[in-house]
Amino acid sequence: MQKTAPLISPVLIVGCVIVMVSFAVRASFGVFQIPIAEEFGWLRSEFSLAIAIQNLAWGIGQPIFGALAEKIGDRKAIIIGAIIYALGMVLSASGVTPAEHQSYAWLVGFGIAGTGFGVILAIVGRASSVENRSMALAIATAAGSVGQVFGAPLAEYLMTMMTWQSVFMVFAVAILALIFTLPFMRAPVMTSKAELEETLGQILFKACKDPSFTLIFVGFFSCGYQLGFITAHFPAFVTEMCGPILPGGALHSMGITTTSALGAVAISLIGAANIFGTLAAGWAGNRYSKKYLLAGVYVARTVVAGLFILLPITPLSVVLFSVAMGSLWLATVPLTSGLVAHIYGVRYMGTLYGIVFFSHQLGSFLGVWLGGRLYDTYGDYTAVWWIGVGIGAFSAIVHLPIRERPLGTPAAA
């Protein structure tokens, strides 16, 4: 019988702190696009490829760290992830060639996998009761958005006082400090007797045979594409394509006087709006069909992105887009992870969600890399933006046939 557990617990609090710091650093990389490219005279695609590799490594590492956490323990897996993450940041600070940054990006990506959603959401999911699970997953996901709120502006601010290399070192120290929070993370294994008796190989075999698992896997691809592209390229996109910030306007009066600053603030606005959007998704996920909610999120993203690129790009449209897209940003994560837990159970949620998340990161890799490549080819981001609109609509359709019931449960008559 499922044990009851309070919504707010030490496991959830520590999980939120880890995700927040991990995502604050991750969300800041777009801010470094122009400074690094200008310092070394690189093409936009060269640093973009490093960020793309980072996202791909994150995707590859996610099921690995999920399985590792289930094998050696959650906290040991997080420690390994934090050390790899910090090492990647330190080495990246010394990199002076595209090849070096692209090589070290593998370490950063694997480190994010060990301190990110795959491991943390599995811990939170196991520590939560069925009644609280969707909301607990949403709170942990929203913590990533809190990190995004201050990550990019903090990087922008620190670079006014120190070099980007020094900023990387500061971030490495912050990541290592996460290890000191782990003594407070003791997650109970809250699973049914049937789940405890089932092996990882058995549930993987069942999941891979289930068409719904394939649909969830395919559907998560567009989320990664859109998030990866916007996180890595939107600050540069705004810097170069947005209309001027006029003196006397609201943004100017708040100290945002350049499109470069607006680009960093846009990432922050996306994160702020996503806090509320993700919590709303968690609330709704406890009450309504997760697959239909996911389809709705992807439809809304398609409309918002399409309107933004069709209309003139002004400081006001950047702000409106950031708030609208932000409200949908990570709303897919508690719904997708909750869907995995609902259908396949929480015993091996880390590994199963990690596999699904690999699709997300394949999309991130393509969004980041293609953004840089098409920019160098055509001089703007229009083509890669419309690709994102198209695959967003595709994901909305893909979620509709999913059978939203625990695996092995017969359909209602």
C-alpha positions in Angstrom: 0.0 0.0 0.0 1.3 3.5 -0.9 2.6 5.3 2.1 1.6 8.9 2.6 4.2 11.7 2.7 4.1 15.4 3.1 4.4 17.6 0.0 7.3 19.7 1.4 10.1 17.5 2.8 13.9 17.8 3.2 14.3 15.6 0.1 12.2 18.1 -2.0 14.0 21.1 -0.5 17.5 19.8 -1.2 16.5 18.6 -4.6 15.2 22.0 -5.4 18.5 23.6 -4.3 20.6 21.2 -6.5 18.5 21.7 -9.6 18.4 25.5 -9.1 22.2 25.8 -9.0 22.8 23.3 -11.7 20.3 25.1 -14.0 21.5 28.5 -13.2 24.9 27.6 -14.6 23.5 25.7 -17.5 21.1 28.6 -18.5 24.0 31.1 -18.6 25.9 29.6 -21.5 24.0 31.7 -24.1 25.4 34.8 -22.5 28.9 33.7 -23.4 28.2 33.2 -27.1 29.3 36.6 -28.3 32.1 37.4 -25.8 33.9 34.0 -26.5 33.4 34.2 -30.3 34.7 37.8 -30.4 37.7 37.1 -28.2 39.0 34.2 -30.4 37.5 35.2 -33.7 35.3 32.1 -33.9 32.3 31.5 -36.1 29.0 31.4 -34.2 28.7 27.7 -35.0 31.9 26.8 -33.2 30.9 27.7 -29.7 27.3 26.7 -30.5 28.7 23.2 -31.2 30.2 23.1 -27.8 26.8 23.9 -26.2 25.2 21.4 -28.5 27.6 18.6 -27.4 27.0 19.6 -23.8 23.2 19.0 -24.4 23.9 15.7 -26.2 26.2 14.5 -23.4 23.5 15.5 -20.9 21.0 13.3 -22.8 23.4 10.3 -23.0 24.4 10.7 -19.4 20.8 10.9 -18.0 19.8 7.2 -18.2 23.4 6.3 -17.1 23.1 8.4 -14.0 19.5 7.2 -13.4 20.7 3.6 -13.4 23.8 4.5 -11.4 21.6 6.1 -8.7 19.5 3.0 -8.6 22.6 0.9 -8.3 24.9 2.7 -5.9 22.6 5.2 -4.3 21.2 8.7 -5.2 23.6 10.8 -3.2 26.7 9.0 -4.5 25.5 9.5 -8.1 25.0 13.3 -7.4 28.5 13.6 -5.9 30.0 12.1 -9.0 27.9 14.3 -11.2 28.9 17.5 -9.3 32.6 16.7 -9.5 32.4 16.0 -13.3 30.4 19.2 -13.8 32.9 21.4 -11.9 35.8 19.8 -13.6 34.3 20.5 -17.0 33.8 24.2 -16.1 37.4 24.5 -14.8 38.8 23.0 -18.0 36.5 25.1 -20.2 37.9 28.2 -18.5 41.3 27.3 -19.9 40.1 26.4 -23.4 41.4 28.6 -26.2 40.3 26.6 -29.3 36.9 25.3 -30.4 38.1 21.7 -30.1 39.0 22.2 -26.5 35.6 23.7 -25.6 33.8 21.0 -27.5 35.8 18.3 -25.7 35.2 19.7 -22.3 31.5 20.1 -23.1 31.2 16.4 -22.7 32.2 16.7 -19.1 29.8 19.6 -18.4 27.0 17.7 -20.1 27.6 14.5 -18.0 27.8 16.7 -14.9 24.4 18.3 -15.6 23.0 14.8 -16.0 24.2 13.9 -12.5 22.8 17.0 -10.9 19.7 17.6 -13.1 16.2 16.4 -13.6 16.7 12.7 -14.3 18.2 11.9 -10.9 16.5 14.6 -8.8 13.0 14.0 -10.1 13.3 10.2 -9.6 14.3 10.9 -5.9 11.5 13.4 -5.4 9.0 11.0 -7.1 9.9 8.1 -4.9 9.7 10.3 -1.8 6.2 11.6 -2.7 2.8 10.1 -2.2 0.7 9.4 -5.2 -1.5 12.4 -4.3 1.4 14.8 -4.0 3.7 13.4 -6.7 2.6 15.6 -9.7 2.9 18.8 -7.6 6.2 17.7 -6.0 7.7 17.1 -9.5 6.4 20.5 -10.6 8.0 22.2 -7.6 11.4 20.5 -8.3 11.1 21.5 -11.9 10.2 25.1 -11.1 13.4 25.2 -9.0 15.3 24.9 -12.3 13.4 28.0 -13.5 14.5 29.9 -10.4 18.1 29.1 -11.4 17.3 30.3 -14.9 16.0 33.6 -13.5 19.3 34.6 -12.0 21.8 32.5 -13.9 22.0 34.5 -17.2 21.8 38.0 -15.5 24.4 36.9 -12.9 26.8 35.8 -15.6 26.2 39.0 -17.5 26.8 41.0 -14.3 29.9 39.0 -13.2 31.5 39.7 -16.7 31.4 43.4 -15.9 33.8 42.8 -13.1 35.9 39.8 -14.3 36.7 37.8 -17.4 34.4 35.0 -18.6 37.1 32.5 -17.6 36.8 33.7 -14.0 33.0 33.4 -14.1 33.4 29.8 -15.1 35.6 29.2 -12.1 33.1 30.9 -9.8 30.4 28.6 -11.2 32.6 25.5 -10.6 32.9 26.4 -6.9 29.1 26.8 -6.7 28.5 23.4 -8.2 30.9 21.7 -5.8 29.2 23.4 -2.9 26.1 21.3 -3.6 27.8 18.3 -2.2 27.4 19.8 1.3 23.6 19.7 1.0 23.4 15.9 0.4 23.4 14.7 4.1 19.8 16.1 4.3 18.7 14.0 1.3 17.4 10.7 2.5 14.7 9.4 0.1 12.6 6.5 1.2 11.8 3.9 -1.5 8.1 4.3 -1.8 7.1 1.5 -4.2 4.6 -1.3 -4.4 5.5 -4.9 -3.7 5.1 -5.7 -7.5 7.6 -2.9 -8.4 10.1 -4.1 -5.9 10.0 -7.6 -7.3 10.4 -6.5 -10.9 14.0 -6.2 -12.3 15.3 -3.3 -14.4 15.6 -5.5 -17.4 12.0 -6.6 -17.1 10.6 -3.1 -16.9 12.9 -1.9 -19.8 11.7 -4.8 -22.0 8.0 -4.0 -21.2 8.5 -0.3 -21.8 10.3 -0.8 -25.1 7.5 -3.0 -26.3 4.9 -0.5 -25.3 3.9 2.0 -28.2 3.1 4.6 -25.6 6.7 4.7 -24.4 7.8 5.3 -28.0 5.3 8.1 -28.4 6.5 9.8 -25.2 10.1 9.4 -26.4 9.4 10.9 -29.8 7.2 13.7 -28.4 9.8 15.0 -26.0 12.2 15.7 -28.9 10.6 19.0 -29.9 10.7 20.3 -26.3 14.5 19.8 -26.3 14.9 21.4 -29.7 13.0 24.6 -28.7 14.6 24.9 -25.2 18.1 24.2 -26.5 17.9 26.7 -29.3 16.3 29.5 -27.3 18.7 29.1 -24.3 21.8 29.1 -26.4 20.8 31.6 -29.1 18.1 33.9 -27.9 20.4 36.4 -26.2 22.4 36.7 -29.4 19.2 36.7 -31.4 17.8 39.6 -29.4 21.1 41.5 -29.5 21.2 41.5 -33.2 17.6 41.5 -34.4 15.6 43.4 -31.8 14.7 47.1 -32.5 16.4 49.7 -30.3 15.5 50.4 -26.7 14.3 53.9 -26.7 15.3 56.4 -24.0 12.4 57.2 -21.6 10.7 53.8 -22.0 10.0 51.4 -19.3 12.9 49.1 -20.0 15.3 52.0 -20.2 14.1 53.4 -16.9 14.9 49.9 -15.3 18.5 50.1 -16.5 18.1 47.9 -19.6 19.7 50.2 -22.1 21.1 47.7 -24.6 19.7 44.8 -26.6 22.6 42.6 -25.1 21.2 43.3 -21.6 17.7 42.6 -22.9 18.8 39.3 -24.2 20.1 38.2 -20.8 16.9 39.5 -19.1 14.8 37.7 -21.6 16.2 34.3 -20.4 15.5 35.5 -16.9 11.9 36.4 -17.7 11.4 33.0 -19.3 12.6 31.4 -16.1 10.4 33.6 -13.9 7.3 32.9 -15.9 8.0 29.3 -16.0 7.9 29.0 -12.2 4.2 29.8 -12.4 3.7 27.8 -15.6 5.3 24.7 -14.2 3.5 24.8 -10.9 0.2 25.2 -12.8 1.1 22.2 -14.9 1.8 20.2 -11.7 -1.6 21.2 -10.3 -3.4 20.3 -13.5 -1.5 17.0 -13.8 -3.1 15.8 -10.6 -6.6 16.5 -12.0 -6.6 16.1 -15.7 -5.2 13.9 -18.4 -1.4 14.5 -18.7 -1.3 13.5 -22.4 -3.9 16.1 -23.3 -2.2 18.7 -21.2 1.0 18.0 -23.0 -0.7 18.3 -26.4 -2.1 21.7 -25.3 1.3 22.9 -24.1 2.9 22.1 -27.5 0.0 23.7 -29.4 0.4 26.9 -27.3 4.2 26.9 -27.9 3.6 26.6 -31.7 1.2 29.6 -31.7 3.5 31.8 -29.5 6.7 31.1 -31.5 4.9 31.5 -34.9 3.4 34.9 -33.9 6.7 36.1 -32.5 8.7 35.5 -35.7 5.9 36.8 -38.0 5.5 40.2 -36.1 8.2 42.9 -35.9 10.8 42.1 -33.2 10.7 44.9 -30.7 11.7 45.2 -27.0 8.0 44.8 -26.1 7.5 41.7 -28.3 10.7 40.2 -26.8 9.3 40.7 -23.3 5.8 39.4 -24.2 7.3 36.4 -26.0 9.6 35.6 -23.0 6.7 35.7 -20.6 4.4 33.6 -22.8 7.0 31.0 -23.8 8.2 31.0 -20.2 4.8 29.9 -18.9 5.1 26.9 -21.2 8.9 26.4 -20.9 9.3 23.4 -18.5 5.6 22.7 -18.0 6.3 19.6 -20.1 8.7 18.1 -17.5 6.4 17.3 -14.5 3.8 16.1 -17.0 6.2 13.9 -18.9 7.9 12.5 -15.8 4.6 12.1 -14.1 3.3 10.2 -17.1 6.3 7.9 -17.0 5.8 7.3 -13.3 2.0 6.7 -13.7 2.4 4.2 -16.5 5.6 2.4 -15.5 5.9 3.0 -11.7 8.6 4.8 -9.7 11.0 2.0 -8.9 13.0 2.5 -12.1 11.7 6.0 -12.9 15.2 7.5 -13.1 16.3 5.1 -15.8 13.1 5.2 -17.8 12.7 9.0 -17.6 16.4 9.2 -18.5 15.8 7.3 -21.7 12.9 9.6 -22.6 15.0 12.6 -21.7 17.7 11.4 -24.1 15.2 12.3 -26.9 14.8 15.7 -25.4 18.6 16.2 -25.5 18.9 15.0 -29.0 16.5 17.8 -29.8 18.6 20.2 -27.8 21.7 19.2 -29.6 20.0 19.7 -33.0 18.5 23.1 -31.9 21.7 24.5 -30.6 24.0 23.2 -33.4 21.6 23.9 -36.2 21.0 27.4 -34.8 24.7 28.2 -35.2 25.1 26.4 -38.5 22.2 28.1 -40.2 23.1 31.4 -38.8 26.6 31.1 -40.4 25.0 30.0 -43.6 22.1 32.6 -43.9 23.1 35.3 -41.5 19.9 34.9 -39.3 17.9 32.5 -37.3 14.6 32.5 -39.3 14.9 29.0 -40.8 15.9 27.2 -37.6 13.0 29.1 -35.8 10.4 27.8 -38.2 11.7 24.2 -37.9 11.0 24.5 -34.2 7.5 25.7 -34.9 6.9 22.7 -37.1 8.1 20.0 -34.8 6.2 21.6 -31.9 3.0 21.1 -33.8 4.1 17.5 -34.6 4.7 16.8 -30.8 1.2 18.0 -30.0 -0.2 15.3 -32.4 2.1 12.6 -31.2 0.9 12.7 -27.6 -2.8 12.1 -28.4 -2.6 8.2 -29.0 -0.7 7.6 -25.7 -2.6 5.0 -23.4 -2.6 6.8 -20.1 -2.9 4.0 -17.7 -0.5 1.8 -15.6 1.2 -0.8 -17.7 -0.7 -4.1 -17.7 -4.0 -2.4 -16.6 -6.8 -3.4 -19.1 -8.6 -0.6 -20.8 -11.9 0.4 -19.3 -14.9 -1.3 -20.9 
